[in-house]
Amino acid sequence: MTRADEEFSGAKLALFVGRGLLVILRDDKPDIPYPGHWDLPGGGREGAESPQACALRETEEEVGLVLRPDALTWSRAYRRPRGKVWFFAAHLPAEAASQIRLGDEGQRWTLMAPQAYCAHPLAVPHFSDRLREYLAAKAV
């Protein structure tokens, strides 16, 4: 998929649990990007980790789910103001929802219909765009 020595700043994961998309309501702090918005698991790179490792670590930290690298079924890199970021997708069975535990960041989590997230006024806009691209690619 991608190499650990590749330059990138972070990774996000569109994680489908059953038919729902796992989203996290960001903390409502004025010093963070998109306070009070619906976010996807993921975040900034630590050390020399690969994009996959970044997405998987952040998912475990934020929602308590431990995913294997082969759970990531789709990926694409994008240019953002802070550099290259990776966007991944993975699908888990609906039963995995019982294992979700909110970490230290965020106010709460929920499962949202993917199209509802894309249209939600408090969705992080560029993640809505990435999700639309994934859904369109998946439909082909």
Long-range contacts (C-beta under 8 A, 24 or more apart in sequence): 1-50, 1-51, 1-52, 1-69, 1-72, 1-75, 2-50, 2-51, 2-52, 2-75, 2-77, 2-86, 3-50, 4-48, 4-49, 4-50, 4-53, 5-48, 6-50, 6-51, 6-84, 7-83, 7-84, 8-45, 8-51, 8-54, 8-77, 8-83, 8-84, 8-85, 8-86, 9-44, 9-45, 9-80, 9-82, 9-83, 9-84, 9-85, 10-42, 10-43, 10-44, 10-45, 10-54, 10-82, 10-85, 10-86, 11-42, 11-43, 11-45, 11-51, 11-52, 11-54, 11-55, 11-58, 11-85, 11-86, 11-87, 11-88, 12-40, 12-41, 12-42, 12-43, 12-55, 12-85, 12-86, 12-87, 12-88, 12-127, 12-130, 13-40, 13-41, 13-42, 13-55, 13-56, 13-58, 13-59, 13-72, 13-87, 13-88, 13-89, 13-90, 14-40, 14-87, 14-88, 14-89, 14-90, 14-114, 14-127, 14-130, 14-131, 14-134, 15-40, 15-41, 15-59, 15-63, 15-65, 15-67, 15-89, 15-90, 15-91, 15-92, 16-89, 16-90, 16-91, 16-92, 16-114, 17-92, 17-93, 17-94, 17-96, 17-97, 17-100, 17-111, 18-92, 18-93, 18-94, 18-96, 18-97, 18-111, 19-94, 19-113, 20-94, 20-97, 20-110, 20-111, 20-112, 20-113, 21-111, 21-112, 21-113, 21-114, 21-117, 21-131, 22-63, 22-100, 22-109, 22-110, 22-111, 23-109, 23-110, 23-111, 23-112, 23-117, 23-123, 24-62, 24-63, 24-102, 24-105, 24-106, 24-108, 24-109, 25-106, 25-107, 25-108, 25-109, 25-110, 26-105, 26-106, 26-107, 27-105, 27-106, 27-107, 28-107, 34-124, 36-122, 37-122, 37-123, 37-124, 38-112, 38-117, 38-120, 38-122, 38-123, 38-124, 39-106, 39-124, 39-127, 40-124, 40-127, 40-131, 51-75, 51-77, 51-86, 51-88, 52-86, 52-88, 54-86, 55-86, 55-88, 61-103, 61-104, 61-105, 62-102, 62-103, 62-105, 62-106, 63-100, 63-101, 63-102, 63-103, 63-109, 64-99, 64-100, 64-101, 64-102, 64-103, 65-92, 65-96, 65-99, 65-100, 67-92, 74-134, 74-137, 74-138, 76-130, 76-133, 76-134, 78-126, 78-130, 80-126, 87-127, 87-130, 87-134, 89-134, 89-138
